[in-house]
Amino acid sequence: MKGLGADAEYWNALAEGSLKMQQCSGCGAWHWPAVWRCGECGSWEQGWHEVAPRGRIFTWTRTWHDFGWQAKGLPYVSVIVELDGAGGKRLNGVMADAGLPVRIGQRVTAEPWQFEWEGEAVHGLKWTPVGDESEREA
Ligand SMILES: [Zn+2]
């Protein structure tokens, strides 16, 4: 799915296998969701920068009910991840392995992934835990 809005660069980068986040060229503020104009300084100049897909879990939920996202399999774990870069902006995604324990604050890294949805390729991030096994909790 190609983006058409202010976030087009984000979706296009994901489709090509990388994560890019928006940063104001005027004042350096990071933006997500993407904006056309910076709310901090008023600049219309917004740049896109590759950011490592690493961070920590801000919150999560495990879903057992089929809402029509069979492509994800059941159950699946949705996460909101606070990025290490990009001013700590938060992105959503799914955990690669829904059976692993998950906890708020857990360190994670992601790989781009895609699935078909109503005939179109949808791009997202699949997150996996990183770091010391002893940090994991149920
Ligand atoms: Zn700005």
Backbone and ligand atoms as CSV (ligand in chain L), in Angstrom:
chain,resi,resn,atom,element,x,y,z
A,1,MET,N,N,0.862,-1.186,0.000
A,1,MET,CA,C,0.000,0.000,0.000
A,1,MET,C,C,0.895,1.232,0.000
A,2,LYS,N,N,0.811,2.043,-1.028
A,2,LYS,CA,C,1.619,3.250,-1.136
A,2,LYS,C,C,0.911,4.401,-0.432
A,3,GLY,N,N,1.671,5.178,0.290
A,3,GLY,CA,C,1.096,6.312,0.985
A,3,GLY,C,C,0.861,7.482,0.043
A,4,LEU,N,N,-0.148,8.260,0.335
A,4,LEU,CA,C,-0.473,9.432,-0.474
A,4,LEU,C,C,-0.413,10.710,0.351
A,5,GLY,N,N,-0.479,10.590,1.654
A,5,GLY,CA,C,-0.550,11.766,2.520
A,5,GLY,C,C,0.815,12.218,2.982
A,6,ALA,N,N,0.815,12.970,4.077
A,6,ALA,CA,C,2.056,13.485,4.653
A,6,ALA,C,C,2.983,12.345,5.071
A,7,ASP,N,N,2.391,11.153,5.281
A,7,ASP,CA,C,3.184,10.006,5.729
A,7,ASP,C,C,3.640,9.099,4.586
A,8,ALA,N,N,3.516,9.558,3.348
A,8,ALA,CA,C,3.861,8.720,2.189
A,8,ALA,C,C,5.283,8.166,2.281
A,9,GLU,N,N,6.225,8.985,2.721
A,9,GLU,CA,C,7.624,8.527,2.793
A,9,GLU,C,C,7.782,7.366,3.766
A,10,TYR,N,N,7.009,7.402,4.844
A,10,TYR,CA,C,7.057,6.325,5.835
A,10,TYR,C,C,6.667,5.005,5.180
A,11,TRP,N,N,5.507,5.006,4.495
A,11,TRP,CA,C,5.003,3.777,3.886
A,11,TRP,C,C,5.887,3.317,2.733
A,12,ASN,N,N,6.384,4.266,1.942
A,12,ASN,CA,C,7.256,3.899,0.831
A,12,ASN,C,C,8.562,3.277,1.346
A,13,ALA,N,N,9.090,3.827,2.437
A,13,ALA,CA,C,10.319,3.276,3.015
A,13,ALA,C,C,10.065,1.862,3.548
A,14,LEU,N,N,8.939,1.668,4.241
A,14,LEU,CA,C,8.618,0.326,4.757
A,14,LEU,C,C,8.518,-0.675,3.615
A,15,ALA,N,N,7.892,-0.255,2.529
A,15,ALA,CA,C,7.747,-1.143,1.364
A,15,ALA,C,C,9.101,-1.534,0.799
A,16,GLU,N,N,10.106,-0.664,1.000
A,16,GLU,CA,C,11.457,-0.945,0.511
A,16,GLU,C,C,12.330,-1.561,1.605
A,17,GLY,N,N,11.743,-1.815,2.774
A,17,GLY,CA,C,12.452,-2.541,3.818
A,17,GLY,C,C,13.187,-1.699,4.836
A,18,SER,N,N,12.889,-0.406,4.910
A,18,SER,CA,C,13.554,0.409,5.937
A,18,SER,C,C,12.527,1.255,6.688
A,19,LEU,N,N,12.966,1.786,7.828
A,19,LEU,CA,C,12.112,2.639,8.646
A,19,LEU,C,C,12.622,4.066,8.530
A,20,LYS,N,N,11.747,4.948,8.084
A,20,LYS,CA,C,12.092,6.374,8.025
A,20,LYS,C,C,11.074,7.155,8.833
A,21,MET,N,N,11.589,8.111,9.585
A,21,MET,CA,C,10.727,8.956,10.407
A,21,MET,C,C,10.929,10.412,9.996
A,22,GLN,N,N,9.884,11.199,10.260
A,22,GLN,CA,C,9.877,12.588,9.822
A,22,GLN,C,C,10.460,13.520,10.884
A,23,GLN,N,N,11.332,14.428,10.423
A,23,GLN,CA,C,11.926,15.417,11.316
A,23,GLN,C,C,11.860,16.786,10.651
A,24,CYS,N,N,11.484,17.772,11.417
A,24,CYS,CA,C,11.384,19.136,10.895
A,24,CYS,C,C,12.767,19.658,10.527
A,25,SER,N,N,12.881,20.192,9.307
A,25,SER,CA,C,14.148,20.767,8.867
A,25,SER,C,C,14.373,22.133,9.505
A,26,GLY,N,N,13.305,22.735,10.007
A,26,GLY,CA,C,13.416,24.058,10.612
A,26,GLY,C,C,13.912,24.020,12.041
A,27,CYS,N,N,13.318,23.166,12.868
A,27,CYS,CA,C,13.657,23.180,14.301
A,27,CYS,C,C,14.139,21.833,14.834
A,28,GLY,N,N,14.068,20.782,14.011
A,28,GLY,CA,C,14.570,19.481,14.444
A,28,GLY,C,C,13.574,18.631,15.196
A,29,ALA,N,N,12.350,19.109,15.387
A,29,ALA,CA,C,11.339,18.307,16.095
A,29,ALA,C,C,10.967,17.084,15.251
A,30,TRP,N,N,10.844,15.939,15.923
A,30,TRP,CA,C,10.382,14.732,15.247
A,30,TRP,C,C,8.865,14.724,15.254
A,31,HIS,N,N,8.288,14.201,14.181
A,31,HIS,CA,C,6.830,14.160,14.089
A,31,HIS,C,C,6.333,12.758,13.779
A,32,TRP,N,N,5.349,12.312,14.511
A,32,TRP,CA,C,4.579,11.123,14.181
A,32,TRP,C,C,3.277,11.170,14.945
A,33,PRO,N,N,2.124,11.131,14.297
A,33,PRO,CA,C,1.932,11.010,12.858
A,33,PRO,C,C,2.595,12.155,12.086
A,34,ALA,N,N,2.838,11.884,10.814
A,34,ALA,CA,C,3.514,12.855,9.964
A,34,ALA,C,C,2.647,14.100,9.765
A,35,VAL,N,N,3.319,15.201,9.532
A,35,VAL,CA,C,2.620,16.481,9.337
A,35,VAL,C,C,3.095,17.135,8.043
A,36,TRP,N,N,2.286,18.013,7.511
A,36,TRP,CA,C,2.725,18.829,6.363
A,36,TRP,C,C,3.517,20.023,6.858
A,37,ARG,N,N,3.079,20.565,8.017
A,37,ARG,CA,C,3.699,21.768,8.563
A,37,ARG,C,C,3.997,21.543,10.045
A,38,CYS,N,N,5.176,21.994,10.472
A,38,CYS,CA,C,5.590,21.787,11.853
A,38,CYS,C,C,4.746,22.627,12.808
A,39,GLY,N,N,4.192,21.970,13.820
A,39,GLY,CA,C,3.408,22.665,14.831
A,39,GLY,C,C,4.273,23.417,15.832
A,40,GLU,N,N,5.580,23.116,15.837
A,40,GLU,CA,C,6.488,23.776,16.780
A,40,GLU,C,C,7.003,25.113,16.237
A,41,CYS,N,N,7.445,25.102,14.964
A,41,CYS,CA,C,8.081,26.312,14.420
A,41,CYS,C,C,7.376,26.854,13.174
A,42,GLY,N,N,6.419,26.093,12.641
A,42,GLY,CA,C,5.672,26.578,11.477
A,42,GLY,C,C,6.298,26.262,10.135
A,43,SER,N,N,7.459,25.587,10.131
A,43,SER,CA,C,8.138,25.288,8.865
A,43,SER,C,C,7.348,24.279,8.025
A,44,TRP,N,N,7.401,24.474,6.703
A,44,TRP,CA,C,6.801,23.520,5.764
A,44,TRP,C,C,7.839,22.515,5.288
A,45,GLU,N,N,9.083,22.670,5.719
A,45,GLU,CA,C,10.166,21.791,5.265
A,45,GLU,C,C,10.322,20.629,6.236
A,46,GLN,N,N,9.881,19.453,5.813
A,46,GLN,CA,C,9.970,18.250,6.651
A,46,GLN,C,C,10.860,17.225,5.953
A,47,GLY,N,N,11.867,16.747,6.670
A,47,GLY,CA,C,12.778,15.758,6.112
A,47,GLY,C,C,12.464,14.365,6.632
A,48,TRP,N,N,12.968,13.354,5.919
A,48,TRP,CA,C,12.774,11.961,6.329
A,48,TRP,C,C,14.125,11.319,6.535
A,49,HIS,N,N,14.291,10.633,7.670
A,49,HIS,CA,C,15.581,10.063,8.032
A,49,HIS,C,C,15.422,8.615,8.441
A,50,GLU,N,N,16.361,7.777,7.979
A,50,GLU,CA,C,16.317,6.376,8.356
A,50,GLU,C,C,16.631,6.260,9.848
A,51,VAL,N,N,15.800,5.500,10.529
A,51,VAL,CA,C,15.918,5.316,11.979
A,51,VAL,C,C,15.995,3.818,12.248
A,52,ALA,N,N,16.869,3.422,13.192
A,52,ALA,CA,C,16.955,1.999,13.550
A,52,ALA,C,C,15.625,1.554,14.172
A,53,PRO,N,N,15.105,0.416,13.743
A,53,PRO,CA,C,13.848,-0.076,14.313
A,53,PRO,C,C,14.088,-0.744,15.668
A,54,ARG,N,N,14.465,0.073,16.638
A,54,ARG,CA,C,14.763,-0.420,17.986
A,54,ARG,C,C,14.084,0.484,19.004
A,55,GLY,N,N,13.681,-0.113,20.117
A,55,GLY,CA,C,13.074,0.692,21.162
A,55,GLY,C,C,12.600,-0.184,22.294
A,56,ARG,N,N,11.593,0.334,23.027
A,56,ARG,CA,C,11.040,-0.445,24.136
A,56,ARG,C,C,9.522,-0.424,24.052
A,57,ILE,N,N,8.928,-1.498,24.559
A,57,ILE,CA,C,7.472,-1.615,24.501
A,57,ILE,C,C,6.838,-0.604,25.458
A,58,PHE,N,N,6.006,0.248,24.898
A,58,PHE,CA,C,5.270,1.233,25.692
A,58,PHE,C,C,4.000,0.597,26.250
A,59,THR,N,N,3.304,-0.177,25.410
A,59,THR,CA,C,2.149,-0.945,25.853
A,59,THR,C,C,1.877,-2.048,24.838
A,60,TRP,N,N,1.043,-3.016,25.217
A,60,TRP,CA,C,0.791,-4.152,24.344
A,60,TRP,C,C,-0.547,-4.802,24.698
A,61,THR,N,N,-1.062,-5.619,23.775
A,61,THR,CA,C,-2.236,-6.436,24.059
A,61,THR,C,C,-2.179,-7.704,23.206
A,62,ARG,N,N,-2.669,-8.803,23.768
A,62,ARG,CA,C,-2.716,-10.064,23.033
A,62,ARG,C,C,-4.156,-10.293,22.612
A,63,THR,N,N,-4.371,-10.527,21.320
A,63,THR,CA,C,-5.711,-10.670,20.766
A,63,THR,C,C,-5.974,-12.113,20.371
A,64,TRP,N,N,-7.103,-12.641,20.892
A,64,TRP,CA,C,-7.487,-14.018,20.602
A,64,TRP,C,C,-8.676,-14.080,19.657
A,65,HIS,N,N,-9.388,-12.964,19.514
A,65,HIS,CA,C,-10.589,-12.941,18.693
A,65,HIS,C,C,-10.232,-12.608,17.248
A,66,ASP,N,N,-10.885,-13.257,16.315
A,66,ASP,CA,C,-10.656,-13.011,14.900
A,66,ASP,C,C,-11.442,-11.786,14.448
A,67,PHE,N,N,-10.741,-10.666,14.259
A,67,PHE,CA,C,-11.386,-9.446,13.765
A,67,PHE,C,C,-11.239,-9.321,12.253
A,68,GLY,N,N,-10.837,-10.433,11.599
A,68,GLY,CA,C,-10.661,-10.384,10.159
A,68,GLY,C,C,-9.215,-10.219,9.738
A,69,TRP,N,N,-8.291,-10.244,10.717
A,69,TRP,CA,C,-6.869,-10.111,10.407
A,69,TRP,C,C,-6.221,-11.486,10.411
A,70,GLN,N,N,-6.827,-12.430,9.699
A,70,GLN,CA,C,-6.305,-13.788,9.702
A,70,GLN,C,C,-4.846,-13.843,9.268
A,71,ALA,N,N,-4.444,-12.865,8.460
A,71,ALA,CA,C,-3.061,-12.867,7.976
A,71,ALA,C,C,-2.069,-12.813,9.128
A,72,LYS,N,N,-2.490,-12.266,10.266
A,72,LYS,CA,C,-1.604,-12.180,11.416
A,72,LYS,C,C,-1.583,-13.491,12.194
A,73,GLY,N,N,-2.581,-14.341,11.984
A,73,GLY,CA,C,-2.691,-15.547,12.785
A,73,GLY,C,C,-3.280,-15.209,14.139
A,74,LEU,N,N,-3.726,-16.219,14.867
A,74,LEU,CA,C,-4.293,-16.018,16.203
A,74,LEU,C,C,-3.597,-16.944,17.194
A,75,PRO,N,N,-3.312,-16.485,18.390
A,75,PRO,CA,C,-3.455,-15.090,18.790
A,75,PRO,C,C,-2.340,-14.244,18.177
A,76,TYR,N,N,-2.469,-12.930,18.261
A,76,TYR,CA,C,-1.363,-12.046,17.896
A,76,TYR,C,C,-1.208,-10.993,18.983
A,77,VAL,N,N,-0.001,-10.460,19.069
A,77,VAL,CA,C,0.297,-9.455,20.085
A,77,VAL,C,C,0.589,-8.136,19.383
A,78,SER,N,N,-0.271,-7.155,19.633
A,78,SER,CA,C,-0.060,-5.805,19.116
A,78,SER,C,C,0.760,-5.035,20.137
A,79,VAL,N,N,1.686,-4.231,19.634
A,79,VAL,CA,C,2.524,-3.439,20.530
A,79,VAL,C,C,2.591,-1.993,20.052
A,80,ILE,N,N,2.786,-1.107,21.013
A,80,ILE,CA,C,3.181,0.270,20.721
A,80,ILE,C,C,4.601,0.373,21.233
A,81,VAL,N,N,5.520,0.719,20.328
A,81,VAL,CA,C,6.938,0.760,20.672
A,81,VAL,C,C,7.451,2.198,20.641
A,82,GLU,N,N,8.111,2.570,21.739
A,82,GLU,CA,C,8.756,3.880,21.814
A,82,GLU,C,C,10.149,3.720,21.232
A,83,LEU,N,N,10.415,4.411,20.126
A,83,LEU,CA,C,11.690,4.270,19.421
A,83,LEU,C,C,12.843,4.867,20.214
A,84,ASP,N,N,14.039,4.257,20.060
A,84,ASP,CA,C,15.251,4.829,20.667
A,84,ASP,C,C,15.581,6.151,19.978
A,85,GLY,N,N,15.384,6.177,18.651
A,85,GLY,CA,C,15.636,7.398,17.881
A,85,GLY,C,C,14.334,8.141,17.652
A,86,ALA,N,N,14.380,9.108,16.760
A,86,ALA,CA,C,13.187,9.853,16.354
A,86,ALA,C,C,12.484,10.509,17.543
A,87,GLY,N,N,13.273,10.963,18.517
A,87,GLY,CA,C,12.689,11.672,19.651
A,87,GLY,C,C,11.762,10.831,20.493
A,88,GLY,N,N,11.911,9.494,20.408
A,88,GLY,CA,C,11.059,8.615,21.211
A,88,GLY,C,C,9.628,8.497,20.691
A,89,LYS,N,N,9.428,8.850,19.424
A,89,LYS,CA,C,8.080,8.697,18.854
A,89,LYS,C,C,7.657,7.236,18.945
A,90,ARG,N,N,6.352,7.002,19.018
A,90,ARG,CA,C,5.808,5.654,19.217
A,90,ARG,C,C,5.150,5.139,17.957
A,91,LEU,N,N,5.466,3.871,17.637
A,91,LEU,CA,C,4.905,3.204,16.463
A,91,LEU,C,C,4.152,1.959,16.900
A,92,ASN,N,N,3.147,1.578,16.126
A,92,ASN,CA,C,2.481,0.315,16.414
A,92,ASN,C,C,3.034,-0.782,15.522
A,93,GLY,N,N,2.755,-2.011,15.912
A,93,GLY,CA,C,3.222,-3.153,15.163
A,93,GLY,C,C,2.746,-4.416,15.865
A,94,VAL,N,N,3.285,-5.548,15.438
A,94,VAL,CA,C,2.947,-6.815,16.077
A,94,VAL,C,C,4.227,-7.528,16.468
A,95,MET,N,N,4.127,-8.389,17.498
A,95,MET,CA,C,5.266,-9.215,17.875
A,95,MET,C,C,5.360,-10.384,16.900
A,96,ALA,N,N,6.578,-10.744,16.521
A,96,ALA,CA,C,6.779,-11.839,15.580
A,96,ALA,C,C,6.304,-13.162,16.165
A,97,ASP,N,N,6.491,-13.349,17.472
A,97,ASP,CA,C,6.087,-14.584,18.145
A,97,ASP,C,C,5.082,-14.242,19.255
A,98,ALA,N,N,3.807,-14.517,18.987
A,98,ALA,CA,C,2.743,-14.153,19.937
A,98,ALA,C,C,2.771,-15.008,21.183
A,99,GLY,N,N,3.586,-16.079,21.191
A,99,GLY,CA,C,3.606,-16.967,22.337
A,99,GLY,C,C,4.612,-16.571,23.404
A,100,LEU,N,N,5.507,-15.633,23.087
A,100,LEU,CA,C,6.516,-15.223,24.059
A,100,LEU,C,C,5.912,-14.292,25.102
A,101,PRO,N,N,6.464,-14.326,26.320
A,101,PRO,CA,C,6.030,-13.343,27.323
A,101,PRO,C,C,6.331,-11.928,26.821
A,102,VAL,N,N,5.497,-10.999,27.209
A,102,VAL,CA,C,5.660,-9.598,26.809
A,102,VAL,C,C,5.545,-8.742,28.054
A,103,ARG,N,N,6.319,-7.670,28.125
A,103,ARG,CA,C,6.149,-6.759,29.262
A,103,ARG,C,C,6.447,-5.326,28.822
A,104,ILE,N,N,5.818,-4.407,29.486
A,104,ILE,CA,C,6.076,-2.990,29.246
A,104,ILE,C,C,7.534,-2.715,29.603
A,105,GLY,N,N,8.209,-1.979,28.749
A,105,GLY,CA,C,9.610,-1.648,28.973
A,105,GLY,C,C,10.577,-2.599,28.305
A,106,GLN,N,N,10.071,-3.714,27.784
A,106,GLN,CA,C,10.914,-4.721,27.132
A,106,GLN,C,C,11.592,-4.117,25.898
A,107,ARG,N,N,12.882,-4.446,25.729
A,107,ARG,CA,C,13.638,-3.968,24.561
A,107,ARG,C,C,13.275,-4.829,23.361
A,108,VAL,N,N,13.059,-4.174,22.231
A,108,VAL,CA,C,12.654,-4.881,21.022
A,108,VAL,C,C,13.339,-4.289,19.795
A,109,THR,N,N,13.392,-5.102,18.754
A,109,THR,CA,C,13.865,-4.655,17.450
A,109,THR,C,C,12.898,-5.207,16.411
A,110,ALA,N,N,12.888,-4.611,15.231
A,110,ALA,CA,C,11.869,-5.002,14.250
A,110,ALA,C,C,12.436,-5.267,12.870
A,111,GLU,N,N,11.671,-6.081,12.150
A,111,GLU,CA,C,11.907,-6.303,10.733
A,111,GLU,C,C,10.634,-5.868,10.004
A,112,PRO,N,N,10.791,-5.234,8.851
A,112,PRO,CA,C,9.604,-4.932,8.055
A,112,PRO,C,C,8.950,-6.230,7.597
A,113,TRP,N,N,7.651,-6.241,7.490
A,113,TRP,CA,C,6.941,-7.400,6.982
A,113,TRP,C,C,5.765,-6.913,6.173
A,114,GLN,N,N,5.194,-7.800,5.399
A,114,GLN,CA,C,4.008,-7.430,4.636
A,114,GLN,C,C,3.065,-8.601,4.529
A,115,PHE,N,N,1.799,-8.289,4.334
A,115,PHE,CA,C,0.801,-9.317,4.067
A,115,PHE,C,C,-0.219,-8.742,3.096
A,116,GLU,N,N,-1.003,-9.639,2.528
A,116,GLU,CA,C,-2.024,-9.205,1.572
A,116,GLU,C,C,-3.295,-8.865,2.323
A,117,TRP,N,N,-3.905,-7.751,1.978
A,117,TRP,CA,C,-5.173,-7.358,2.561
A,117,TRP,C,C,-6.040,-6.806,1.441
A,118,GLU,N,N,-7.130,-7.542,1.146
A,118,GLU,CA,C,-8.051,-7.154,0.075
A,118,GLU,C,C,-7.291,-6.846,-1.215
A,119,GLY,N,N,-6.354,-7.737,-1.530
A,119,GLY,CA,C,-5.641,-7.648,-2.790
A,119,GLY,C,C,-4.469,-6.685,-2.828
A,120,GLU,N,N,-4.219,-6.003,-1.715
A,120,GLU,CA,C,-3.104,-5.068,-1.678
A,120,GLU,C,C,-2.068,-5.508,-0.653
A,121,ALA,N,N,-0.820,-5.172,-0.920
A,121,ALA,CA,C,0.240,-5.446,0.049
A,121,ALA,C,C,0.190,-4.385,1.139
A,122,VAL,N,N,0.131,-4.855,2.389
A,122,VAL,CA,C,0.146,-3.952,3.536
A,122,VAL,C,C,1.478,-4.142,4.248
A,123,HIS,N,N,2.132,-3.024,4.565
A,123,HIS,CA,C,3.449,-3.090,5.181
A,123,HIS,C,C,3.386,-2.682,6.644
A,124,GLY,N,N,4.189,-3.345,7.440
A,124,GLY,CA,C,4.229,-3.025,8.865
A,124,GLY,C,C,5.554,-3.438,9.449
A,125,LEU,N,N,5.618,-3.449,10.784
A,125,LEU,CA,C,6.828,-3.859,11.496
A,125,LEU,C,C,6.486,-5.034,12.394
A,126,LYS,N,N,7.341,-6.041,12.374
A,126,LYS,CA,C,7.221,-7.185,13.276
A,126,LYS,C,C,8.354,-7.105,14.271
A,127,TRP,N,N,7.990,-7.057,15.554
A,127,TRP,CA,C,8.967,-6.818,16.614
A,127,TRP,C,C,9.375,-8.119,17.299
A,128,THR,N,N,10.630,-8.172,17.729
A,128,THR,CA,C,11.135,-9.313,18.488
A,128,THR,C,C,11.917,-8.795,19.697
A,129,PRO,N,N,11.870,-9.542,20.805
A,129,PRO,CA,C,12.612,-9.113,22.000
A,129,PRO,C,C,14.116,-9.150,21.750
A,130,VAL,N,N,14.844,-8.262,22.396
A,130,VAL,CA,C,16.311,-8.287,22.391
A,130,VAL,C,C,16.793,-8.156,23.825
A,131,GLY,N,N,18.050,-8.460,24.031
A,131,GLY,CA,C,18.637,-8.252,25.347
A,131,GLY,C,C,18.593,-9.481,26.215
A,132,ASP,N,N,18.867,-9.258,27.480
A,132,ASP,CA,C,19.017,-10.305,28.470
A,132,ASP,C,C,17.725,-11.084,28.686
A,133,GLU,N,N,17.817,-12.415,28.595
A,133,GLU,CA,C,16.641,-13.258,28.807
A,133,GLU,C,C,16.042,-13.050,30.198
A,134,SER,N,N,16.907,-12.732,31.179
A,134,SER,CA,C,16.422,-12.596,32.554
A,134,SER,C,C,15.522,-11.378,32.728
A,135,GLU,N,N,15.533,-10.460,31.734
A,135,GLU,CA,C,14.670,-9.285,31.809
A,135,GLU,C,C,13.217,-9.641,31.529
A,136,ARG,N,N,12.999,-10.825,30.955
A,136,ARG,CA,C,11.640,-11.202,30.547
A,136,ARG,C,C,10.790,-11.619,31.732
A,137,GLU,N,N,9.558,-11.213,31.680
A,137,GLU,CA,C,8.574,-11.600,32.689
A,137,GLU,C,C,7.317,-12.051,31.987
A,138,ALA,N,N,6.454,-12.711,32.714
A,138,ALA,CA,C,5.214,-13.211,32.110
A,138,ALA,C,C,4.290,-12.069,31.727
L,1,ZN,ZN,ZN,9.855,22.795,13.256
